[in-house]
Amino acid sequence: MAKRSIDKFLNTKPITQRAAIGQQKHRFGKNARPPGDPVAAPKGTPRFIPPPSTNLDNLNLALNVVLPDEAAAVEADGVLVFDAVGDTGGIHGDDVQKAVASAMEAQRAGVAGSKVPAAAFLYNLGDVVYFNGLSNLYISQFYEPYQDLHAAIFAIPGNHDGDTQTRPGDPVDSEPSLFGFMRNFCDTVSHPASAYRPTMTQPYVYWTLEAPFTRIIGLYSNVDGSLDARGTNEQQRWLVNQLAAASKNECVILAVHHPPYSLDTTHGGYPEIEVAIDSAIHATGRVPAAVLSGHVHSYQRYERVLGGAKVPYIVAGAGGYANTLKLLHKIEKDANGKPLPKNFQTTHPDLKLATFVDTDPGYLRVSIDGKKRTLSLDYFVVPFSGAPPSGKAADSVTVPW
């Protein structure tokens, strides 16, 4: 779509003002988010920790380089399928994380009633290891829980992967920010990191996976929910370049840990992420087919109308860290204290909350059809009760790309 027409379907408010719409001050001085507003006020003093330096010339990785057999199968089938979920680090115990992984593997093996091709890989949406991504926790929180998942795992880091303090005032970790993530996902040469799987060779903490008819642009939203430190725009420029470089024959998916939109009662959406994505769309005229996030421990699917297209913005952050109902992030209620209805109109005129699940963990299955040029997103629940997953999606949507 031409850049000059982009303003017609972005919010008519100036893009730098949109994130502040409806924000108000709580009478005790804290920022309050009005009912129905999916973007929270800025979270106070930012805690931006610069990622490690690297060669930024080429942050693209082709699927056929790391997974040649899977890439060949995708070419032959004309369909790419992968799983996605965030907030997996099982610091409270890995029972739920393992249950989610088992459900993924069962579906991959075709024993859960799935009729789609096996997932080529798992894409982790961040917060791989709690609380601060320490390298010595990768065995217990990553390699062991996924030992029976026979698929490669890609990832973007979340705030807990990059943080060096759980809370302000806590002792600073002995390892630099993102040390564990870089060591296990951005290895220069893949090598066995455990008895279960080797390290991954992603080019950086923000990077692009290039697959047949697909481009997955993974962002790093740091600790505070922003792409770049104040006064810099390195990652923002990279995002714009990646969108601009995408072919019309590619399904473009954005992945970022902090969600631009959320109606949960703990976090809310992140204004700087919303503005960053909208700015990149504005600069290039390219609208992603979907935006995937974690961070919030629940499932939410938003429908945003951009240029006549209904773009899914999805939060899928119930991958295992929240191993009890109490640790799931609840979605706000309506004025009568009842759950929000489906297709709830938010305070943003172009954005509806299509549906949500905040009672059980689960994972997202993404299917991209290169022939039909459609993107299908299916969310599968893994009950806390221990009952076998039904194999039937709790939520499904298909959109053209």
Secondary structure, DSSP 8 states (H G I E B T S, - for coil): --GGGGGGTS-SS-HHHHTTTT-EE-TTS-EE--TT--B----SS-----------S--EEEHHHH-HHHHHHHHHHTEEEEEEE-----TT-SHHHHHHHHHHHHHHTT-SS--S---SEEEE-S--STTT--GGGHIIIIITTTTT--SEEEE---HHHH-S-SSTTS---SS-TTHHHHHHHB-SS--BSSSS-B--B-SSSSEEEEETTEEEEE---TTTT-SS-TT--HHHHHHHHHHHH--TTSEEEEE-SS-S---BSSS-B-HHHHHHHHHHHHHH----SEEEE-SSSSEEEEEEEETTEEEEEEEE--SSS--SGGGS--B-B-TTS-B--TTEE-SSTTEEEEEEE-SS-EEEEEEEETTTTEEEEEEEE--TT-----SS-SEEEEEE-
